[in-house]
Amino acid sequence: MSDENISYQPTDGLCYDPSEALYWDKAALHKEVERAFEICHGCRMCFKYCDSFPTLFDLIDNTHGGDVRGLTEAETDRVMDDCFQCKLCEVQCPYTPRDDHAFQLDFPKLVHRHKAVRGREQGFSLRDRVLGDPDAAGAFARASFGLANTMNRVSLHRWFMEQVLGIHRDKLLPDFASTTFEKWAKTMGKLADAPGGAEVVLFQTCYVQNNEPQIGRDTVEVLEKNGVAVACVAGLACCGMPRWEHGDLEGLRAQAKRNLERLLPHVEAGAKVVAINPTCSMMLRREYPELVAEEDREAARKLAEAVRDPSEFLWSIRKEERFNTDFKSSPGGPVAYHVPCHLRTQAVGFRANNLLKKLPGVQTTVVQECCGHDGTYAMTTEGFEPSARIGEKAFSAMKSPEARVWVTDCPLAAVQFEQHAGVKPMHPMTVLARAYRVDGFPTSTADGSG
């Protein structure tokens, strides 16, 4: 054990910008990993969020006699691979760049850097490539004419997927829709021919595009009920998070460039960009400006300023005359609302909860615990069990008190709750869309007003 203390101050290896050569310097990265591990070992505030920190503390305390410098490369990989990028540690950490602290510690970004450096050195697995391209998976599933959905429920096929791709055989996988959200938008005449004329353009996300187009339809319906001119955009790609969570920077940049090319003209024409999934709004708002290629960064900054969560945007017009509380039905009674981690990291408040309380007779219980799904982590053989264990607090909190309706802004969180808690939450926009309908919920409003 060395007698020299590790300084908490940034080393000359500090870098969170992948456009800089220093970012890719393995020796420089090691300095920052060692410093970050020392800070986290001394603080221990984030012990409860994922397995990264308990694993780290156990290795330092029980294997290396309290010396961070004793960790091997394989042990460091283990700590980093236990991180599933919920980003709650960054939300709670007092030492971050966001708080302008001298330590400039951002653990999730450090994990991304570690995986990016490792990926550039070692390449990416077949599973990384498959899970990193949900649009390709969706296209393949549609080409199978429903066979993919059927096979995802066949034990032998799931065993094969586990052996070849490392996707856990017991993981509940969402069905693929027979038609995309974009095709629906085109049929309904909602695809923008050119920029201009729309107050909002929708970033429907790859999940809504390929798996649950109804969430996108409900979002359009709700916005239009509130006098918002909505347009949809052809040719959008996945936000890139599935690639970036494995460290695939070039894959992320390619998808980001495609989205920037299609969305920026609408932003420059004055439209806001409403991204349905909190992970995607986080990527567009917080990650793109720091991760895209240098030539795309100005465009990314403009896009980031225009991005909104659906509930965030709707809440912003609540004092305008067009804000519509003419609800025809209501879930009534207690509603359990789960706040996704990636919504919390954007620090925009719990606007869906504010909107739900506008419904007649509704009382909300807010659950802030992580559900444990976190991108593709819960799908993997090594992540399935920990994701269920980590999400247990959220599952329990949503069950008590007993609620008539469960709600979450994150569609993948809804899948996690469905599998491990027995109830699939609705998206806030789906709840509102149904509340505007007479037959949306069993409880009818007496006078049609909220």
C-alpha positions, -999 to +999 in steps of 0.1 A: +000+000+000+013+034-009+017+060+018+010+088-006-026+101-004-046+104-036-057+140-042-094+147-047-085+176-071-087+169-108-057+152-124-042+162-157-062+134-171-096+150-165-116+151-197-153+145-206-151+156-242-146+128-267-134+153-294-102+158-274-072+134-278-069+133-240-102+116-237-088+085-254-055+084-235-057+053-214-031+064-189-050+097-185-082+078-180-066+056-153-056+087-133-092+100-133-107+066-125-084+062-095-092+097-083-130+092-087-129+058-070-110+074-041-136+102-038-165+078-039-149+055-014-146+083+010-180+097+004-203+066+000-234+087-006-244+067-037-242+032-022-279+026-030-283+034-066-266+005-085-241-023-079-211-002-090-206+014-057-212-016-034-188-036-057-162-008-055-164-004-018-162-042-012-131-045-034-113-017-018-122-026+018-120-064+017-097-072-012-072-044-013-069-032+024-084+002+017-061+011-011-078+021-043-046+017-063-048-021-058-077-026-081-069-046-112-081-038-147-106-066-146-119-053-113-122-018-127-142-032-156-165-050-132-173-017-114-179+001-146-200-026-161-223-026-130-232+010-139-264+012-160-264+049-165-295+058-144-275+090-136-290+093-101-255+094-086-248+125-107-281+140-096-272+135-059-234+140-060-222+173-045-189+173-064-201+177-100-194+202-128-232+210-127-227+223-092-194+240-103-175+221-077-137+220-078-136+182-080-154+182-113-166+146-107-192+131-131-192+094-125-216+084-153-195+103-178-164+086-165-181+053-171-190+063-206-153+073-212-141+040-198-164+020-221-156+041-251-119+037-247-124-001-241-147-003-271-122+014-294-095-009-282-114-042-281-144-036-305-181-043-297-199-076-293-227-089-314-251-081-286-238-046-284-245-041-321-280-057-320-292-039-289-276-007-301-298-005-332-335-008-322-346+007-355-330-022-374-346-047-349-380-030-356-376-032-393-366-069-391-396-076-368-420-060-393-405-079-421-413-111-402-451-103-403-455-110-366-433-140-363-407-121-342-434-114-316-444-151-315-409-164-313-400-140-284-425-162-264-411-195-275-388-211-248-364-227-273-360-195-292-354-175-261-328-201-250-311-196-283-312-158-280-296-161-245-268-183-258-260-162-289-269-127-279-268-128-241-305-116-238-320-132-207-345-159-215-370-147-189-369-110-198-403-097-209-397-081-243-421-056-258-440-065-289-431-049-322-460-030-338-471-041-373-468-005-385-447+024-374-458+057-358-443+075-388-466+055-412-496+065-391-485+101-392-482+100-429-516+085-433-531+112-411-514+139-430-492+150-401-458+147-416-443+181-421-436+189-458-413+218-448-403+237-418-426+264-405-462+264-393-457+240-364-454+250-328-441+216-319-424+188-339-425+154-323-394+132-316-414+101-312-384+079-302-375+045-315-397+028-289-429+046-299-419+043-336-414+005-335-432-008-304-461+014-291-472+039-317-503+045-296-483+066-272-473+089-300-509+091-312-521+100-277-494+127-275-505+142-307-542+141-296-534+158-262-513+185-278-540+193-304-567+193-277-547+221-262-545+242-294-509+232-302-500+229-339-481+196-341-460+182-369-442+149-373-409+145-391-399+117-415-367+097-412-358+102-375-334+077-360-329+063-325-315+090-301-283+069-298-284+060-261-284+022-268-252+026-287-236+051-263-243+030-232-219+005-247-193+032-256-200+032-294-194+069-301-192+067-338-226+049-339-241+075-317-227+103-338-241+089-370-276+087-355-273+121-339-263+137-372-293+122-389-316+136-363-300+170-363-303+173-401-341+165-399-349+185-367-328+216-369-347+233-398-379+231-377-361+245-347-347+274-367-383+280-379-393+284-343-407+250-333-401+232-300-391+195-301-412+173-279-394+140-271-417+114-257-392+092-238-372+109-210-340+091-220-343+105-255-351+141-243-320+137-220-299+126-249-310+155-272-309+181-244-278+171-223-257+147-242-257+157-279-240+191-274-210+174-257-208+142-278-215+150-314-187+158-338-173+193-337-190+204-369-224+194-354-221+210-320-237+244-328-267+226-343-268+203-312-268+233-289-297+249-309-316+216-307-310+212-270-325+246-262-357+236-281-362+201-265-391+196-241-407+166-223-444+164-233-457+171-198-431+199-194-443+216-226-480+212-217-474+226-182-457+256-198-490+267-214-512+261-183-519+298-178-530+303-214-566+303-224-561+273-247-550+250-218-578+224-219-592+210-186-624+198-203-620+162-191-649+139-198-638+111-176-612+104-149-594+075-133-605+091-100-590+081-066-553+073-060-529+073-089-493+060-086-468+081-106-433+069-112-406+095-120-381+081-145-344+086-135-336+103-168-364+129-162-349+137-128-315+142-143-329+170-165-342+189-135-374+200-151-397+191-122-425+165-120-448+181-146-467+149-153-476+147-117-488+183-118-510+175-148-524+143-133-536+163-103-558+184-127-580+153-133-611+153-112-609+132-080-572+122-086-547+120-057-512+111-067-484+092-050-450+100-064-424+073-066-388+084-072-370+051-069-352+036-099-372+008-116-339-009-126-346-013-163-322+014-175-319+011-213-309-024-223-294-034-190-324-054-178-324-074-210-290-089-205-281-121-189-260-104-163-284-074-158-318-092-155-315-103-119-298-071-105-323-049-124-352-067-106-335-065-072-327-028-077-362-020-088-379-037-059-382-005-039-400+011-069-423-019-073-432-019-036-438+019-035-461+018-066-482-009-048-488+011-017-512+027-013-533+007-038-538+029-069-564+025-096-539+036-123-501+035-125-483+061-146-447+066-158-432+087-185-408+059-195-422+031-217-394+007-208-400+014-171-436+004-178-424-030-192-403-035-160-432-028-138-454-051-158-430-080-155-420-076-118-450-059-102-479-072-123-492-038-135-482-019-167-483+018-161-497+042-187-478+071-202-491+105-189-502+115-224-522+083-227-539+091-194-548+126-205-559+115-239-583+090-224-595+116-199-606+138-227-629+110-239-663+102-225-655+065-224-618+069-215-622+059-178-651+043-159-655+075-138-674+101-157-670+138-147-703+154-137-699+187-157-671+179-180-647+203-164-615+197-143 
